[in-house]
Amino acid sequence: MIIQMPIWVALYQSISRVVASGPEELLNLSRYMYPNWHFIYPIVPLNSQFLWLNLGAPDHLYILPILVFATMWLMQKMVTPPSTDPQQQAQSQMS
């Protein structure tokens, strides 16, 4: 917890400064995280691009919801252990 504490304090201070000045200042959030560390600004850019998607525009192909659904389904199948009880097997095949 001691290692995490400065991160939580910096996050709280940066969000409280940004929200107090206006919602459009969320784009400059990386400048408020650590004001004395100027080398962080180019490393942590906050823009509307993520991979090949523009997060500022509507997603007409619904790529992100399909990707989230597929990864959640895959993780559920990977994490769920196979059951040895026949009643549980029948119940899991029904869903």
PyMOL commands that set and color helices and strands:
alter all, ss='L'
color gray80, all
select helices_A, chain A and resi 5-21+23-33+40-43+63-79+86-94
alter helices_A, ss='H'
color red, helices_A
select strands_A, chain A and resi 49-50+53-54
alter strands_A, ss='S'
color yellow, strands_A
deselect
rebuild
show_as cartoon
